[in-house]
């Protein structure tokens, strides 16, 4: 009988009450900043600001406490996170990053939106710790747009769908001010600040973004982003000698918005009885994250799609053999990392199918049968899994192959337009589903995103192909 304790999934306790969703966290931050702006203008209430700031601070502390408790729970059981725990931890992490914009808010009675505007600019990749929602708020402030007051995605969607704008005066004003926002016109244009919350939620679920890929906000159809095409070459010189010219060069990558669409079906009862805005936000975020992963890794540039890592000709591809081969050691992953380091790149993560990760986890030492720990050489290279990496690729005579992507993922840029269009299909799914079968009364929501994907430095990536199960 095994003495290994059975893993038990971590559950939040009473001490962790008050952890907000990402959308709610964005609402809190927006409310605190808006109240602070009103106070500075002599219109707001300091006590109202204090109340909102304290609420956000408590949410931040509860989220941090839950993340620590989850880590302690896994350490006490001497194991890594379970898959469900890892997803929850990433969601909490994104919430914490959003709330951290206020930086110990009870001790800071001043919030200058100009500081945010200086840190966010069109065409500039978002830095670590920056959120898309914060970008949209900063840019709105710089343009002089009035977003004073708390905006709720749930109130906005419920009002558009049902006409019930109770306790949603500000949301209704925004809807009335936006051209084409009415559901009677067939579509719902989500305010930029609210669509930023959905995009941030998708960021938390997207493996290439978790690995370090950078978001580039796009405020127009095309955006040019500068990049180095060749590193500068420095040479030693003697006194009075001519300084050698460097061949370093800079050019621009043009991100050109392409269209990505998905349909989510929701029952009429769900719309009427629940927080439909947050439910839709999670559904759209999940669909968007999956599509971004697939496009970033495998899109071939045809049919209106961008060009992903594997289809980029300048990216190194190394095969496991004419017909592929199974992993029998860590060597192929070590070599993939080494090839990039030899090229003076800094790989930070490897993305693979979960089947591949399982095969690596089962590697055992000859004789003792003990499981082999990852080698120290890979200590700084995270291993992330996604269903976006298939396990049925054909290599030679084998049809059960997969890939492992190694890279410095900061050199993968994902451009995203700041507008999100949602079209309500109010009749199509009320009596039939997509296949023509009875559906039981559902609304269809078609969401349209526009964006692009570009590889800034192809030599920062390596694809190991032909990895069999």
C-alpha positions as CSV (number, residue, x, y, z in Angstrom):
1,X,0.0,0.0,0.0
2,X,1.3,3.5,-0.9
3,X,2.2,5.9,1.9
4,X,1.9,8.9,-0.4
5,X,-0.9,11.1,0.9
6,X,-3.8,11.7,-1.4
7,X,-3.9,15.2,-2.9
8,X,-6.9,17.2,-1.8
9,X,-8.0,20.2,-3.8
10,X,-7.7,23.6,-2.0
11,X,-10.9,25.4,-1.2
12,X,-11.3,29.0,-0.1
13,X,-12.2,29.4,3.5
14,X,-14.1,32.1,5.5
15,X,-11.0,34.2,5.7
16,X,-11.0,34.5,1.9
17,X,-14.5,36.0,1.6
18,X,-14.7,39.0,-0.7
19,X,-12.4,37.9,-3.5
20,X,-13.7,39.8,-6.6
21,X,-13.9,38.6,-10.2
22,X,-11.6,40.4,-12.6
23,X,-14.5,42.5,-13.9
24,X,-15.4,43.4,-10.3
25,X,-11.8,44.3,-9.5
26,X,-11.7,46.6,-12.6
27,X,-14.9,48.2,-11.4
28,X,-13.4,48.8,-8.0
29,X,-10.3,50.4,-9.4
30,X,-12.3,52.6,-11.7
31,X,-14.6,53.7,-8.9
32,X,-11.7,54.7,-6.6
33,X,-10.0,56.7,-9.3
34,X,-13.2,58.4,-10.3
35,X,-14.1,59.3,-6.7
36,X,-10.5,60.6,-6.2
37,X,-10.9,62.8,-9.3
38,X,-14.2,64.2,-8.0
39,X,-12.6,65.0,-4.6
40,X,-9.8,66.9,-6.3
41,X,-12.3,68.8,-8.4
42,X,-14.2,69.7,-5.2
43,X,-17.3,67.7,-6.2
44,X,-16.8,64.4,-4.5
45,X,-17.0,63.1,-1.0
46,X,-13.8,62.2,0.9
47,X,-15.8,59.7,3.0
48,X,-17.2,58.1,-0.2
49,X,-13.6,57.8,-1.6
50,X,-12.4,56.3,1.7
51,X,-15.2,53.7,1.7
52,X,-14.5,52.6,-1.9
53,X,-10.7,52.6,-1.3
54,X,-11.1,50.5,1.9
55,X,-13.3,48.0,0.0
56,X,-10.7,47.6,-2.7
57,X,-8.0,47.2,-0.2
58,X,-9.9,44.5,1.6
59,X,-10.4,42.7,-1.7
60,X,-6.7,42.9,-2.4
61,X,-5.8,41.5,1.0
62,X,-8.3,38.7,0.7
63,X,-7.0,37.7,-2.8
64,X,-3.4,37.7,-1.6
65,X,-4.3,35.6,1.5
66,X,-6.1,33.1,-0.7
67,X,-3.1,32.8,-3.1
68,X,-0.8,32.2,-0.1
69,X,-3.1,29.7,1.4
70,X,-3.3,27.8,-1.9
71,X,0.5,27.7,-2.1
72,X,0.8,26.6,1.5
73,X,-1.8,23.8,1.0
74,X,0.2,22.4,-2.0
75,X,3.5,22.6,-0.2
76,X,2.1,20.8,2.9
77,X,1.0,18.0,0.6
78,X,4.5,18.1,-1.1
79,X,3.1,18.5,-4.6
80,X,2.6,21.0,-7.4
81,X,-0.7,22.7,-8.0
82,X,-3.5,20.6,-9.4
83,X,-4.8,21.8,-12.8
84,X,-7.9,23.4,-11.2
85,X,-5.8,25.1,-8.6
86,X,-3.4,26.4,-11.2
87,X,-6.3,28.0,-13.1
88,X,-7.7,29.5,-9.9
89,X,-4.3,30.9,-8.9
90,X,-3.8,32.6,-12.3
91,X,-7.3,34.1,-12.0
92,X,-6.4,35.4,-8.5
93,X,-3.1,36.7,-9.8
94,X,-4.8,38.8,-12.5
95,X,-7.2,40.2,-10.0
96,X,-4.4,41.1,-7.7
97,X,-2.5,42.8,-10.5
98,X,-5.6,44.9,-11.3
99,X,-6.1,45.9,-7.7
100,X,-2.4,46.6,-7.3
101,X,-2.8,49.6,-9.6
102,X,-4.0,51.5,-6.5
103,X,-0.8,50.5,-4.5
104,X,-1.9,50.5,-0.8
105,X,-4.8,52.8,-1.6
106,X,-5.8,53.8,2.0
107,X,-2.4,55.5,2.4
108,X,-2.7,57.3,-0.9
109,X,-5.4,60.0,-1.1
110,X,-4.2,61.2,-4.4
111,X,-4.5,59.4,-7.7
112,X,-3.3,61.4,-10.8
113,X,-4.7,59.9,-14.0
114,X,-2.0,61.8,-15.9
115,X,0.6,59.4,-14.5
116,X,-1.3,56.5,-16.0
117,X,-1.6,58.3,-19.4
118,X,2.2,58.7,-19.4
119,X,2.8,55.0,-18.9
120,X,0.3,53.9,-21.6
121,X,0.6,54.8,-25.2
122,X,-0.9,53.5,-28.5
123,X,1.4,50.9,-30.1
124,X,3.5,50.4,-27.0
125,X,3.5,46.8,-25.7
126,X,2.0,46.5,-22.2
127,X,4.7,46.0,-19.6
128,X,4.6,43.4,-16.8
129,X,1.9,44.4,-14.3
130,X,0.0,46.6,-16.7
131,X,-3.5,45.6,-17.6
132,X,-5.6,46.3,-20.7
133,X,-8.4,47.7,-18.6
134,X,-6.0,50.2,-17.1
135,X,-4.8,51.1,-20.6
136,X,-8.3,51.9,-21.7
137,X,-9.0,54.0,-18.6
138,X,-5.7,56.0,-19.0
139,X,-6.3,56.6,-22.7
140,X,-9.9,57.7,-22.1
141,X,-8.7,60.2,-19.4
142,X,-6.1,61.6,-21.8
143,X,-8.7,62.1,-24.5
144,X,-10.9,64.0,-21.9
145,X,-13.7,61.4,-22.0
146,X,-15.9,61.4,-18.9
147,X,-15.9,58.1,-17.2
148,X,-16.6,59.5,-13.7
149,X,-18.3,56.9,-11.6
150,X,-18.3,53.1,-11.4
151,X,-19.1,51.2,-14.6
152,X,-20.5,47.7,-14.3
153,X,-20.4,45.2,-17.2
154,X,-23.3,43.2,-15.6
155,X,-25.5,46.3,-15.3
156,X,-24.7,47.4,-18.8
157,X,-25.5,44.0,-20.4
158,X,-28.6,43.5,-18.4
159,X,-29.9,47.0,-19.4
160,X,-29.2,46.4,-23.1
161,X,-30.8,43.0,-23.1
162,X,-33.9,43.6,-20.9
163,X,-34.3,47.3,-20.9
164,X,-33.9,47.3,-17.1
165,X,-31.6,50.2,-16.3
166,X,-32.5,50.3,-12.6
167,X,-29.4,51.5,-10.6
168,X,-27.6,51.8,-13.8
169,X,-27.9,55.5,-14.7
170,X,-24.3,55.9,-15.7
171,X,-24.3,52.7,-17.8
172,X,-27.5,53.9,-19.6
173,X,-25.9,57.3,-20.3
174,X,-22.9,55.5,-21.8
175,X,-25.1,53.3,-24.0
176,X,-27.1,56.3,-25.2
177,X,-24.0,58.2,-26.1
178,X,-22.5,55.3,-28.2
179,X,-23.5,55.0,-31.8
180,X,-24.9,51.5,-32.6
181,X,-25.0,50.4,-29.0
182,X,-28.7,49.6,-29.0
183,X,-29.7,45.9,-29.3
184,X,-32.5,47.0,-31.6
185,X,-29.9,47.7,-34.2
186,X,-28.7,44.1,-33.9
187,X,-25.5,44.7,-32.0
188,X,-24.1,45.8,-28.7
189,X,-21.0,47.9,-28.6
190,X,-19.2,47.3,-25.3
191,X,-17.7,50.5,-23.9
192,X,-13.9,50.4,-24.3
193,X,-13.3,50.3,-20.5
194,X,-15.6,47.3,-20.0
195,X,-14.2,45.4,-23.0
196,X,-10.7,45.8,-21.4
197,X,-11.9,43.8,-18.5
198,X,-12.9,40.9,-20.8
199,X,-9.5,41.1,-22.5
200,X,-7.7,41.0,-19.2
201,X,-9.7,37.9,-18.2
202,X,-8.7,36.2,-21.4
203,X,-5.0,37.2,-20.8
204,X,-5.1,35.2,-17.5
205,X,-6.2,32.0,-19.4
206,X,-3.9,32.3,-22.5
207,X,-0.8,30.2,-22.3
208,X,1.4,32.3,-24.7
209,X,0.6,35.4,-22.6
210,X,1.3,33.5,-19.4
211,X,4.6,32.6,-21.0
212,X,5.4,36.2,-21.6
213,X,3.9,37.3,-24.9
214,X,3.2,41.0,-25.0
215,X,-0.1,42.7,-25.7
216,X,0.1,45.7,-28.1
217,X,-3.1,47.9,-27.8
218,X,-4.3,49.0,-31.3
219,X,-6.4,52.1,-31.6
220,X,-6.4,52.0,-35.4
221,X,-6.6,49.3,-38.1
222,X,-2.8,49.2,-38.4
223,X,0.0,49.9,-35.8
224,X,3.7,50.0,-36.4
225,X,5.9,48.8,-33.6
226,X,9.7,49.3,-33.7
227,X,12.1,46.3,-33.3
228,X,15.8,45.5,-33.6
229,X,16.5,43.4,-36.6
230,X,20.2,43.0,-35.7
231,X,22.1,43.7,-32.5
232,X,24.8,46.3,-32.5
233,X,28.3,45.1,-32.8
234,X,30.8,46.8,-30.5
235,X,34.6,46.6,-31.1
236,X,37.6,47.6,-29.1
237,X,39.6,50.4,-30.5
238,X,43.0,52.1,-30.0
239,X,43.6,55.7,-29.4
240,X,42.8,57.9,-32.5
241,X,41.6,54.9,-34.4
242,X,38.5,55.1,-36.6
243,X,35.4,53.9,-34.8
244,X,33.9,51.0,-36.7
245,X,30.3,51.3,-37.9
246,X,27.8,48.9,-36.5
247,X,25.4,46.9,-38.7
248,X,22.7,47.1,-36.1
249,X,19.4,48.1,-37.6
250,X,15.9,48.9,-36.5
251,X,12.7,48.5,-38.6
252,X,9.0,48.3,-37.8
253,X,6.6,45.4,-37.5
254,X,3.2,46.3,-38.8
255,X,0.3,44.8,-36.9
256,X,-2.8,44.8,-39.2
257,X,-6.1,44.0,-37.5
258,X,-7.7,40.7,-38.5
259,X,-11.1,39.5,-37.4
260,X,-11.8,36.8,-34.9
261,X,-15.4,35.8,-34.1
262,X,-17.2,33.4,-31.8
263,X,-20.8,32.6,-30.8
264,X,-21.8,31.9,-27.2
265,X,-25.3,30.6,-26.4
266,X,-27.0,31.5,-23.1
267,X,-30.5,30.4,-21.9
268,X,-33.1,33.1,-21.5
269,X,-33.5,32.1,-17.8
270,X,-29.8,32.7,-17.2
271,X,-30.1,36.2,-18.7
272,X,-33.1,37.0,-16.5
273,X,-31.9,35.4,-13.2
274,X,-28.1,35.8,-12.9
275,X,-25.2,38.1,-13.3
276,X,-25.2,37.7,-17.1
277,X,-22.4,40.2,-17.7
278,X,-19.8,38.3,-15.7
279,X,-21.0,35.0,-17.1
280,X,-20.6,36.3,-20.6
281,X,-17.3,37.8,-19.8
282,X,-15.9,34.4,-18.7
283,X,-17.4,32.6,-21.7
284,X,-15.9,35.1,-24.2
285,X,-12.6,35.2,-22.4
286,X,-12.3,31.4,-22.5
287,X,-13.1,31.4,-26.3
288,X,-10.7,34.2,-27.0
289,X,-7.9,32.7,-25.0
290,X,-8.1,29.4,-26.9
291,X,-8.2,31.1,-30.3
292,X,-5.2,33.3,-29.4
293,X,-3.1,30.3,-28.3
294,X,-4.0,28.4,-31.5
295,X,-3.3,31.4,-33.7
296,X,0.0,32.3,-32.0
297,X,1.3,28.7,-32.3
298,X,-0.1,27.3,-35.5
299,X,-1.8,29.8,-37.8
300,X,-0.4,29.8,-41.3
301,X,-1.4,33.3,-42.5
302,X,-4.2,32.0,-44.8
303,X,-7.9,32.6,-44.7
304,X,-7.6,36.0,-42.9
305,X,-5.6,34.5,-40.0
306,X,-2.2,35.8,-38.7
307,X,1.0,33.8,-39.0
308,X,2.0,31.9,-35.8
309,X,5.3,30.6,-34.5
310,X,5.5,27.3,-36.3
311,X,4.5,28.8,-39.7
312,X,7.2,31.5,-39.5
313,X,10.0,30.4,-41.8
314,X,12.8,31.9,-39.8
315,X,11.9,30.0,-36.7
316,X,14.1,26.9,-36.0
317,X,12.4,23.5,-36.3
318,X,14.1,20.4,-35.1
319,X,12.5,17.0,-35.7
320,X,12.7,14.0,-33.3
321,X,13.2,11.8,-36.4
322,X,11.8,10.9,-39.8
323,X,8.8,9.2,-38.1
324,X,9.0,11.1,-34.8
325,X,10.0,9.5,-31.5
326,X,8.9,9.3,-27.9
327,X,10.7,11.3,-25.2
328,X,13.0,9.0,-23.2
329,X,15.0,11.7,-21.4
330,X,15.1,15.4,-20.9
331,X,17.7,15.8,-23.5
332,X,15.5,17.1,-26.4
333,X,14.1,19.9,-24.2
334,X,17.6,20.7,-22.9
335,X,18.9,21.0,-26.5
336,X,16.0,23.2,-27.6
337,X,16.8,25.6,-24.7
338,X,20.5,25.4,-25.5
339,X,20.0,26.2,-29.2
340,X,18.3,29.5,-28.2
341,X,20.9,30.3,-25.5
342,X,23.6,29.7,-28.1
343,X,22.0,32.4,-30.2
344,X,22.1,34.8,-27.2
345,X,18.4,34.5,-26.6
346,X,16.8,34.0,-23.2
347,X,14.1,31.3,-23.4
348,X,11.6,31.6,-20.5
349,X,9.0,28.9,-21.2
350,X,8.2,25.8,-23.1
351,X,4.6,25.2,-24.3
352,X,3.5,21.7,-25.0
353,X,0.5,19.3,-24.9
354,X,-0.4,17.8,-21.5
355,X,0.4,14.4,-22.9
356,X,4.0,15.5,-23.4
357,X,4.2,16.9,-19.9
358,X,2.9,13.6,-18.5
359,X,5.5,11.6,-20.5
360,X,8.2,13.8,-19.0
361,X,6.8,13.4,-15.5
362,X,7.0,9.6,-15.9
363,X,10.7,9.5,-16.7
364,X,12.4,7.2,-14.2
365,X,16.0,6.4,-13.3
366,X,17.3,3.1,-14.6
367,X,17.6,0.5,-11.8
368,X,16.1,2.5,-8.9
369,X,12.9,3.4,-10.7
370,X,12.8,6.8,-9.1
371,X,11.2,9.6,-11.0
372,X,13.7,11.9,-12.7
373,X,13.4,15.6,-11.6
374,X,13.8,18.3,-14.3
375,X,17.5,19.1,-14.7
376,X,19.0,22.3,-13.2
377,X,19.6,23.6,-16.7
378,X,15.9,24.0,-17.2
379,X,15.3,25.5,-13.8
380,X,14.5,29.0,-15.2
381,X,12.3,27.6,-18.1
382,X,8.7,27.2,-17.2
383,X,6.7,24.3,-18.7
384,X,3.1,25.2,-19.7
385,X,0.5,22.9,-21.2
386,X,-2.4,23.7,-23.4
387,X,-5.0,21.8,-25.5
388,X,-4.0,24.1,-28.3
389,X,-1.0,21.9,-29.0
390,X,-2.4,18.8,-30.9
391,X,-1.3,15.2,-30.3
392,X,-2.4,13.8,-33.7
393,X,0.0,15.4,-36.1
394,X,1.5,13.3,-38.9
395,X,5.3,13.0,-39.2
396,X,6.4,10.4,-41.7
397,X,4.5,7.2,-41.0
398,X,3.4,8.3,-37.5
399,X,0.1,10.1,-36.9
400,X,0.3,10.5,-33.1
401,X,2.9,13.3,-33.0
402,X,3.0,16.6,-31.2
403,X,5.3,19.7,-30.8
404,X,7.1,21.5,-28.0
405,X,7.5,25.3,-28.4
406,X,10.5,26.9,-26.6
407,X,11.0,30.6,-26.7
408,X,11.6,34.0,-25.3
409,X,7.9,34.8,-25.5
410,X,8.3,38.5,-24.9
411,X,9.3,38.5,-28.6
412,X,5.7,37.4,-29.6
413,X,3.5,40.4,-30.0
414,X,-0.3,40.2,-29.9
415,X,-2.1,43.3,-31.2
416,X,-5.6,43.8,-29.9
417,X,-8.1,46.5,-31.0
418,X,-9.7,48.3,-28.1
419,X,-13.3,47.8,-29.3
420,X,-15.3,44.7,-28.7
421,X,-18.5,44.2,-30.8
422,X,-21.2,41.8,-29.5
423,X,-24.2,41.1,-31.7
424,X,-27.3,39.6,-30.1
425,X,-28.9,36.8,-32.0
426,X,-32.3,37.0,-30.3
427,X,-34.2,34.6,-32.5
428,X,-31.9,32.1,-34.1
429,X,-31.5,29.9,-31.1
430,X,-34.9,30.4,-29.5
431,X,-36.3,27.3,-31.2
432,X,-33.3,25.7,-32.9
433,X,-29.6,25.2,-32.2
434,X,-26.9,25.5,-34.9
435,X,-27.7,22.0,-36.2
436,X,-31.4,22.7,-36.5
437,X,-32.4,20.7,-33.3
438,X,-34.6,22.1,-30.6
439,X,-32.5,24.3,-28.3
440,X,-35.0,25.2,-25.5
441,X,-34.9,29.0,-25.8
442,X,-31.5,30.6,-25.9
443,X,-29.9,33.9,-26.8
444,X,-26.9,33.8,-29.1
445,X,-24.1,36.3,-28.6
446,X,-21.7,36.8,-31.4
447,X,-18.5,38.5,-30.3
448,X,-16.1,40.1,-32.7
449,X,-12.5,40.9,-31.8
450,X,-9.9,42.4,-34.1
451,X,-6.2,42.0,-33.7
452,X,-3.0,40.5,-35.1
453,X,0.0,38.4,-34.1
454,X,3.6,39.0,-35.0
455,X,7.0,37.4,-34.3
456,X,9.4,40.2,-33.3
457,X,12.5,38.0,-33.3
458,X,12.1,34.6,-35.0
459,X,15.4,33.4,-33.7
460,X,14.0,33.6,-30.2
461,X,11.9,30.5,-30.8
462,X,12.5,26.8,-31.4
463,X,9.9,24.2,-32.3
464,X,10.6,20.5,-31.5
465,X,8.5,18.4,-33.8
466,X,7.6,14.7,-34.0
467,X,7.1,14.2,-30.3
468,X,5.2,11.0,-29.9
469,X,3.1,9.8,-27.0
